[in-house]
Amino acid sequence: MVQFPGSNCDRDTVHVLRTELKLDAELIWHNELQNSSYDAIVLPGGFSFGDHLRAGIIAAHSPAMKVVARMADEGKPVLGICNGFQILIEAGLLPGALLRNRTLKFFCKWMNLRVMSEKTAFSCSLKKGATIRMPIAHNEGRYYAEEETLNQLDAEHRVVMTYIDENPTGTSREIAAIANEDGNVVGMMPHPERSSETTLGGTDGLKVFESMMGWASC
């Protein structure tokens, strides 16, 4: 778990990995990430570097992202949640852009999502077409890409999740999560760590992390 100045939900995610899945999860400050020896990596939500200039752009130029890119190239699971998704896009590990919500307001709400692909490191424990429920909480979560890119994402089954019932941010084609070509890098605006325990209102998010555990055998 990479921690940047302004990250939040990082400790929440580590809690889920350690408590619910019994994994040896480590919270590491971005300047201290030196090698790619970890089995998987998560970039958490929040407001890295205060979202100065624009969301995720400063963190994308942290030396840590060179290690993240190396892990991605090695085929290891890499997950970006909310601000982490923004960082992955700014670092060029995923296509498109994340713009201000169409309401120009911060939006926080539990959302119904449809699983569009079960062929990624963070969805292979889910069923394609299944409806799941997770919360979103962001100001810049409107996914945008050129039509050519959107068509390619659809054709290659790289759209991982979409919003159903409503599209509060105005995101292109209701996209809530996408993957890279190999399926090991996923960016998502919904927060799985906030929906991994019954006390929080649901456990659908736990499947995202269980997928990471089972990726090699999926």
Secondary structure, DSSP 4 states (H G I P E B T S, - for coil): -EE-TTB-SHHHHHHIIIIIS------EEGGG-----SS-EEE--B-GGGG-SSTTHHHHTSTHHHHHHHHHHTT--EEEETHHHHHHHHTTSS-SEEE--TTSS-EEEEEEEEE--S-STTTTTS-TT-EEEEEEEESS-EEE--HHHHHHHHHTT-EEEEE-S--TT--GGGEEEEE-TTSSEEEESS-GGGGSBGGGTB-TTHHHHHHHHHGGG-
